[in-house]
Amino acid sequence: MAKTHAQHHTDPVLESGMDYAEHEKTYNGFITGVKWSVYGIAALMVVLYFVVIH
């Protein structure tokens, strides 16, 4: 029967494969899109208020 040796483990890699600059760019784009969507919907509600009521 062969003897097996315990494998020597190296220290864990603390770096991430994620591109944080691209992540922040995408997140900021999403937040900007949501912000302008809310502005657009608010403006649409004001226009519809005057069209329907008057």
mmCIF file of the C-alpha atoms, coordinates in Angstrom:
data_MODEL
# 
_entry.id   MODEL 
# 
loop_
_atom_site.group_PDB 
_atom_site.id 
_atom_site.type_symbol 
_atom_site.label_atom_id 
_atom_site.label_alt_id 
_atom_site.label_comp_id 
_atom_site.label_asym_id 
_atom_site.label_entity_id 
_atom_site.label_seq_id 
_atom_site.pdbx_PDB_ins_code 
_atom_site.Cartn_x 
_atom_site.Cartn_y 
_atom_site.Cartn_z 
_atom_site.occupancy 
_atom_site.B_iso_or_equiv 
_atom_site.pdbx_formal_charge 
_atom_site.auth_seq_id 
_atom_site.auth_comp_id 
_atom_site.auth_asym_id 
_atom_site.auth_atom_id 
_atom_site.pdbx_PDB_model_num 
ATOM 1  C CA . MET A 1 1  ? 0.000   0.000  0.000   1.00 0.00 ? 1  MET A CA 1 
ATOM 2  C CA . ALA A 1 2  ? 1.408   3.362  -1.015  1.00 0.00 ? 2  ALA A CA 1 
ATOM 3  C CA . LYS A 1 3  ? 1.796   6.073  1.532   1.00 0.00 ? 3  LYS A CA 1 
ATOM 4  C CA . THR A 1 4  ? 0.167   9.346  0.657   1.00 0.00 ? 4  THR A CA 1 
ATOM 5  C CA . HIS A 1 5  ? 1.650   12.608 1.730   1.00 0.00 ? 5  HIS A CA 1 
ATOM 6  C CA . ALA A 1 6  ? -0.402  15.586 2.816   1.00 0.00 ? 6  ALA A CA 1 
ATOM 7  C CA . GLN A 1 7  ? -0.435  18.278 0.180   1.00 0.00 ? 7  GLN A CA 1 
ATOM 8  C CA . HIS A 1 8  ? 1.260   21.500 1.099   1.00 0.00 ? 8  HIS A CA 1 
ATOM 9  C CA . HIS A 1 9  ? -1.235  24.327 0.834   1.00 0.00 ? 9  HIS A CA 1 
ATOM 10 C CA . THR A 1 10 ? -0.106  27.798 -0.055  1.00 0.00 ? 10 THR A CA 1 
ATOM 11 C CA . ASP A 1 11 ? -1.520  30.946 1.487   1.00 0.00 ? 11 ASP A CA 1 
ATOM 12 C CA . PRO A 1 12 ? -4.898  31.959 0.055   1.00 0.00 ? 12 PRO A CA 1 
ATOM 13 C CA . VAL A 1 13 ? -4.919  34.598 -2.648  1.00 0.00 ? 13 VAL A CA 1 
ATOM 14 C CA . LEU A 1 14 ? -6.631  37.712 -1.325  1.00 0.00 ? 14 LEU A CA 1 
ATOM 15 C CA . GLU A 1 15 ? -6.969  39.404 -4.689  1.00 0.00 ? 15 GLU A CA 1 
ATOM 16 C CA . SER A 1 16 ? -10.227 39.304 -6.582  1.00 0.00 ? 16 SER A CA 1 
ATOM 17 C CA . GLY A 1 17 ? -10.567 38.739 -10.292 1.00 0.00 ? 17 GLY A CA 1 
ATOM 18 C CA . MET A 1 18 ? -13.252 41.421 -10.337 1.00 0.00 ? 18 MET A CA 1 
ATOM 19 C CA . ASP A 1 19 ? -12.562 44.661 -12.188 1.00 0.00 ? 19 ASP A CA 1 
ATOM 20 C CA . TYR A 1 20 ? -13.600 47.226 -9.575  1.00 0.00 ? 20 TYR A CA 1 
ATOM 21 C CA . ALA A 1 21 ? -13.205 50.221 -11.874 1.00 0.00 ? 21 ALA A CA 1 
ATOM 22 C CA . GLU A 1 22 ? -15.615 48.666 -14.384 1.00 0.00 ? 22 GLU A CA 1 
ATOM 23 C CA . HIS A 1 23 ? -17.968 47.667 -11.566 1.00 0.00 ? 23 HIS A CA 1 
ATOM 24 C CA . GLU A 1 24 ? -18.116 51.245 -10.244 1.00 0.00 ? 24 GLU A CA 1 
ATOM 25 C CA . LYS A 1 25 ? -18.609 52.592 -13.780 1.00 0.00 ? 25 LYS A CA 1 
ATOM 26 C CA . THR A 1 26 ? -21.550 50.226 -14.327 1.00 0.00 ? 26 THR A CA 1 
ATOM 27 C CA . TYR A 1 27 ? -23.045 51.025 -10.904 1.00 0.00 ? 27 TYR A CA 1 
ATOM 28 C CA . ASN A 1 28 ? -22.778 54.778 -11.495 1.00 0.00 ? 28 ASN A CA 1 
ATOM 29 C CA . GLY A 1 29 ? -24.424 54.359 -14.896 1.00 0.00 ? 29 GLY A CA 1 
ATOM 30 C CA . PHE A 1 30 ? -27.263 52.382 -13.306 1.00 0.00 ? 30 PHE A CA 1 
ATOM 31 C CA . ILE A 1 31 ? -27.801 55.037 -10.615 1.00 0.00 ? 31 ILE A CA 1 
ATOM 32 C CA . THR A 1 32 ? -27.793 57.799 -13.249 1.00 0.00 ? 32 THR A CA 1 
ATOM 33 C CA . GLY A 1 33 ? -30.322 55.867 -15.339 1.00 0.00 ? 33 GLY A CA 1 
ATOM 34 C CA . VAL A 1 34 ? -32.617 55.351 -12.359 1.00 0.00 ? 34 VAL A CA 1 
ATOM 35 C CA . LYS A 1 35 ? -32.342 59.025 -11.397 1.00 0.00 ? 35 LYS A CA 1 
ATOM 36 C CA . TRP A 1 36 ? -33.283 60.238 -14.881 1.00 0.00 ? 36 TRP A CA 1 
ATOM 37 C CA . SER A 1 37 ? -36.090 57.691 -15.095 1.00 0.00 ? 37 SER A CA 1 
ATOM 38 C CA . VAL A 1 38 ? -37.586 59.060 -11.878 1.00 0.00 ? 38 VAL A CA 1 
ATOM 39 C CA . TYR A 1 39 ? -37.284 62.620 -13.223 1.00 0.00 ? 39 TYR A CA 1 
ATOM 40 C CA . GLY A 1 40 ? -38.951 61.578 -16.471 1.00 0.00 ? 40 GLY A CA 1 
ATOM 41 C CA . ILE A 1 41 ? -41.800 59.790 -14.723 1.00 0.00 ? 41 ILE A CA 1 
ATOM 42 C CA . ALA A 1 42 ? -42.357 62.790 -12.421 1.00 0.00 ? 42 ALA A CA 1 
ATOM 43 C CA . ALA A 1 43 ? -42.484 65.131 -15.436 1.00 0.00 ? 43 ALA A CA 1 
ATOM 44 C CA . LEU A 1 44 ? -44.877 62.747 -17.190 1.00 0.00 ? 44 LEU A CA 1 
ATOM 45 C CA . MET A 1 45 ? -47.156 62.718 -14.135 1.00 0.00 ? 45 MET A CA 1 
ATOM 46 C CA . VAL A 1 46 ? -47.259 66.535 -14.111 1.00 0.00 ? 46 VAL A CA 1 
ATOM 47 C CA . VAL A 1 47 ? -48.076 66.657 -17.832 1.00 0.00 ? 47 VAL A CA 1 
ATOM 48 C CA . LEU A 1 48 ? -50.759 63.989 -17.476 1.00 0.00 ? 48 LEU A CA 1 
ATOM 49 C CA . TYR A 1 49 ? -52.267 65.829 -14.513 1.00 0.00 ? 49 TYR A CA 1 
ATOM 50 C CA . PHE A 1 50 ? -52.799 68.947 -16.639 1.00 0.00 ? 50 PHE A CA 1 
ATOM 51 C CA . VAL A 1 51 ? -54.017 66.959 -19.664 1.00 0.00 ? 51 VAL A CA 1 
ATOM 52 C CA . VAL A 1 52 ? -56.559 64.898 -17.720 1.00 0.00 ? 52 VAL A CA 1 
ATOM 53 C CA . ILE A 1 53 ? -57.807 67.508 -15.260 1.00 0.00 ? 53 ILE A CA 1 
ATOM 54 C CA . HIS A 1 54 ? -57.992 70.492 -17.611 1.00 0.00 ? 54 HIS A CA 1 
# 
